[in-house]
Amino acid sequence: MRSAKEQEYFPYKSKTTCYILVYNNSDVVHIQHNKADLARAYKDATENNAVLYAVWPGKWRSDLFIIDDLNAFAAATGVLNE
């Protein structure tokens, strides 16, 4: 697993980036690319109820990232601009 904040560029807004939210009770939820789901993921992750991950697909492989800069995620996806 890799760190999103350690990347020079992370494609937070890319429609091919798959977000996964893993809750403390082991529930796993796929996050859609809509404002409500992205905002819920941000809220749950910042409240330490869940950990947000992303799969960034590449040409030859896909990498799993932990979204460890939630402020960058929020800024890029616009979840705090409501």
N, C-alpha and C positions, 0 to 999 in steps of 0.2 A: 504494500500500500504506500502511496506517495502523499505528500503534503501539497495542498492547493496553494497555500501562501508561499511556498518555496519556488513556485513556477514564475517565470518572467511574465507570462501571459497565461491566464486560465479562461477558457471559453464559457463563462457563467451563462451567457445569453444564447449560446448555440442550442438549436433545437435537437441536435444529436447528442448533447450531454444528458445523461440519464441520472436523475437525482433519486437517492434512496435514503429514507429516514428510518433509523433503527432505534426504537424506544427502549427504555430501561427495562420494560417488562418483556422484552424480546420480540415485540410486534415489529413487523417490517412493512413499510408503506412506500409505494412508488409515488414520487411527487411529479405531478403534471406541470407543464410550463404555463400555468395561469397564475395570475396575481394572488388569488386566494390560497392556493396550495403552496406557493413559494413563501407567502407571508406566514402561513402556519408552520412551515418547516423552520423558518427563521425564528419564530417565537418559541417553538418547542426546543430548538437547539440552544438558544440563548438562555432559556430557563433551566437548562440541564436535564430536560425530560427525555432527550433523544440526542443521537449523534447523526449528523448529516454527512452523507457520502455522495460521490459522483463517479460515474463511469464516463471516461472520455475516450470515445472510440477513435482509433487511428486506422491507417491503411492496412497495417499488418497485424495489429494487436490492439486491445483495449486496456486501459489502465484504470485502476481503482484509486480514488483520491479521497482523503478525509477533507471536508471543508472546514479548515481550521482558522480561517479568517472570515468570520461571519459578517463583519462590517463591509468587507469587500464584496461578499455575496449579496448583501442587502443593497449596496450602492449600485452594483451592476444590474441587478434584477429589478430595482426600483421599488422594493417592498416597503421602504420607509417613506415613500413619496405620496402617501395617501392623505 
